[in-house]
Amino acid sequence: MIATLGDMTRQVAESPDSGGLVSPQCHAGYRLADRTGATRVFGTVNEELIAHSVMDDQDLAEQIRQVFAKPHLQSRAMVLCETYSAERGWIQTADLRYARHQHTATTLKDGRVLIAGGRNDAPVEIREAEIFSPTKGWDDAAPMKYARAGHGAVVLGDGRVLVAGGWPGSTKSCELFDPQANSWTTAAPLRDGRSNHTASLLDDGRVLVVGGNDEMGRALRSTEVYDPKEDKWSPVKDVALQRYQHTAVPLTDGRVLITGGNKGTNPGPVLKEVEIHELASRTSRSTRSMHFARHGHTAAQLSNGLVLVVGGTCPSEVYDPQRNEWVLTSTPGPLARGFGSIVAPGLGVVITGGTHSGTGAVLAEVESFQPESMTWTTMPKMNRARTGHAVALLTDGQILVSGGLEMVMGPGRKSLKIAQTASASFGDR
């Protein structure tokens, strides 16, 4: 009734990411489909394996017991980091001081990179921060006031970094990092708590936050703007569609392009609809949709003003703001995956690692998109396969990749606790 452990899709998320079937205590979950197509959900609570059967399926539960009693592939948060340059290729750097994934990596105005938050192996959100210097390596930064992952991080015009929202609980809390003082201060809270949202710096120095999940995993339409001069969040007209795991890219004319994502309760239907936020009118309007629905994707503005969108199981495509049209890129395109991307001068848009959309394998592959020829080029692989990592561009043109998740062979679990999802309660061990 179950395939193989390698066929499972691991979700490192809170209970809303499991469709409401996993206890709020559950920090990790898996999804399985039996031969009838029915979905079974199970996960861990305080390191104890919990099985959820939509029906009272003891045969399925016993097979899960047998699989998990044996050593099997498990994900592990990484400390490993590496940098890439055209001259030297991928070079492993000093390790992070704290293993983490789903963190942020923000390039500061002085050329250093701030690493903040994320989740550790537990997986539990962490508040530790650290700073990478191209000349000195890693050094501790003051910890954030609140542990968080899945948050937004934006460098403001004065050099401070705004960190907003995230897990646990799709928090409203925000804070500001001062690189010169190496200190965090509490900022005004979001009007609506959220995670899996976007945060974009506008031309006037304010920060636009769009969508995300609320504390119940429901997609949000709400949109708000942060004014760093007044330390104040103000509402703007909501986007037309609820969405999370979308992208928001500032255009050269000051507008913001909002693409794809999911709607509804996590995990919800995938969107191909697109909206544009108008800075002057403080409103968003629908525009031409992408060719393909996608979520967990990435988007980057090219040197010619076009926007590349790539990710998922579908081909990449490019948006032309002047013509308001989408054009598919040449094939073969990149591997079907979710990943991190970055614009690197001389290298185009570089995409790194991620999880293969078909097999679930964690990848080391790297590819770049050349805007002049509209083609994809294979680059040297990273030293280690990873997903859930963060990518930053250094001022000398190098690319820094930090942390993430890797797959390792782990020990088996000897006990399995059964929970009937129909009653939404946990049974006895």
GUFI-516882 format. One record per residue (C-alpha): x, y negated, z. Coordinates in pm, whole numbers, plus 50000, padded with zeros to 5 digits. Example, Ala and Ser with C-alpha at 12.3 -4.5 7.8 and 13.67 -1.06 7.14 Angstrom:
512305045050780/513675010650714/
//
This chain:
500005000050000/502964977150034/505634973249772/509154966849899/510504941750145/512194923949857/508784916949704/507614896850004/507564858949997/508894844250320/507304812350444/509274792750705/506404771750824/503844764851090/500484781951112/498744760150847/501154773850585/499704808450640/496174798250554/495074796250915/495534833750972/498644831151189/498664820851554/499744784551618/502684799651807/503894816651493/506994800451343/507484823751047/505144843550826/505084867650534/502424875550278/501774909950131/499254921949876/498134958149872/497084976449556/493594961949576/495004926649571/493864919649926/496284897550117/497744907450453/499604882550668/502084889150945/504794870351126/506794866451445/505804852051780/508664847552025/510734872451821/507934898451833/506524911151507/502794905351465/500704922051193/497414907451075/495054929350879/492064913750705/490344947050765/491134973051031/493824989150817/495925010951047/497615027650751/498974994050637/500064985650991/501975018351021/503785012250692/504764977450810/506084993351131/508215017450930/509624990150705/510514966750988/512014994251206/514824996550948/517524970750879/516254946950612/516954913750446/516264883950668/516814846950621/519414828450826/520044791150865/523464780850732/526284758350849/528174762050521/528674731450301/530384725549967/531154697249730/531294696349350/533354675149115/533964679948743/537704682448808/537714708049091/534394725949067/532774738149390/534974734949700/533864746850043/534114718950302/534114720150680/530954735450827/528034716750973/528124716751353/524524728851365/522954754951136/519864740050973/517454740050681/514594717150573/516714687750689/517474654850513/520784642550370/520874604750319/523784586050159/524524554850365/525654521650221/529214527650351/529464560350154/528954584450443/526064609350451/523614612350742/522254647350808/519164646651030/516824672351183/515674704251016/515054738751159/517484763451310/517384801551310/514564804251568/513144786951356/512614756151575/512844719551479/516014702351601/516894666151680/520654668451620/522224646051357/525714645151207/527594624150955/529824635050667/532694612950556/534424621450225/537774613750393/537234626550749/534704654750720/531944660050979/531384640851298/528534640351550/525944613151522/523604603651803/520654628151814/517244616451705/514714608551974/512404635751844/513074669751687/511624671751337/511774688950997/509924682950673/510214645550736/511034616350508/514274596250525/514954563650340/517864538850348/516484503850403/517884472150251/519764463350571/521524497350578/519424513350850/517694546750785/513964551250843/512914586550941/509154592350934/506784620751023/507474657950983/506924688951194/506104698851462/502464689751445/502704665751148/503824638651386/503164601351358/506514593051517/509144572851328/512624561151420/515454540151280/519134549451265/521754521851282/524994535151124/527124507651276/525894513151631/525414550951586/522054548351761/518384555951706/515534532851803/511824540151801/509944524951507/506234518251475/504334551151432/502614561351111/498884554551102/498344591051003/500624619251118/502004639150826/504604663450692/505494674550337/504894638550228/506994614950016/508734583050128/509934558649860/511774525549884/509944498249691/511544468949510/510414444749781/512214464450054/509144481450198/508644519450213/505684537150051/504494569650214/502044591450020/500004622150115/501334652350301/499734676850546/497964667750867/498374688151187/495834714051060/497634718750729/495054699050531/496234677750240/496004640150284/495004612150046/496074584950285/498804561050173/500624535150383/503494510550358/506184502450614/507524466850645/510964468250815/510934430850883/507784433851094/508224470251201/504644476451093/502714502050889/499834489250677/497254509550483/497004506850107/494374522149882/494504560049908/495614581149614/492784596949417/493694632749508/494804649349829/498324662149778/501414675649952/504704690449826/504444664949546/507044639949422/507084601949411/509674584349193/510114546349172/510164534448810/512354506548670/509354482748663/508664487449035/505754511549002/505874546249163/505104578248970/503334604949183/503244640149036/501754674049115/501734691049453/498974710449627/495524699749738/493184713450004/494394733250305/497894747350291/498404768150080/496034750849839/495524748849460/498414734749256/497974701749073/499094688648736/497384654848787/499544623548801/499004589148956/500914556448947/501134532849245/501074496249145/503174474649377/501394442049292/497844454249345/498754478949625/496614505349455/497124538549278/495494548648950/495334581248759/497414584648445/498124612048192/498544646448351/501594668648314/501474698348080/501764722348374/500574723048735/503504724848977/504394720649344/507574721549548/509174707249235/511624678749201/511654646948994/514384621948908/514594590048709/517034592348419/519484565548306/517164556848016/514174549948244/512394582848173/511484606748456/512454643548455/510134667548641/511284703348690/510404732848912/508094762348952/507494788948689/506884764548403/509124745148164/510504711348263/509044679748115/509874642848084/507584612948138/507884581247929/506414551948130/506234529447825/504254553847612/502464570447904/503194604947765/504794637847874/507264656547653/508504691947714/512274695747727/514194719447505/514314756447588/515844776347736/515344755148047/516514761648401/515684792448604/512124792348742/512634780649100/512194754349368/515424735649444/517224703349522/518224679249248/520314647949222/521304622548961/525074623348918/526854598948681/528454618548398/526654650548501/523044640848431/520474655548670/521964684548862/519794711649019/521224735649277/520214769049426/516674774749549/514354804749539/513524822849216/509804818849152/509444854249021/511664876449235/512004855249549/515784858649528/517884830549677/520054815349404/523564801249367/522974789949008/523474753548912/522264735948597/522314700448464/520034681148233/521554656947982/519164628047908/520904618547583/520364652347419/517384663147634/519044696847690/520024719047982/523594730348053/524744758148284/527294746948545/529554767748771/527694785649048/527934774449409/530084795549637/527004806549833/523384811849733/521024789849934/517554774949953/515994748650179/519284729650162/519884692450117/521824675249839/523514640949844/525584621049596/528844607149732/530124573249622/533034589049432/530614609149217/530964642049404/527894662149505/527514673849866/525344704349940/524634711550307/522994739550505/519914758250389/518834794350420/520674825250302/519554861550298/521444885950519/520894921850628/519374920850976/518424946851238/515064964051244/512234956051483/511144984151713/507764970751821/504804958051628/501814940451775/498534942551582/496144913451544/492754914751375/492354883151169/488594887551154/488414879051524/491404855151504/492804870151823/495824890751914/495474926752025/497464946252279/500974958452214/
//
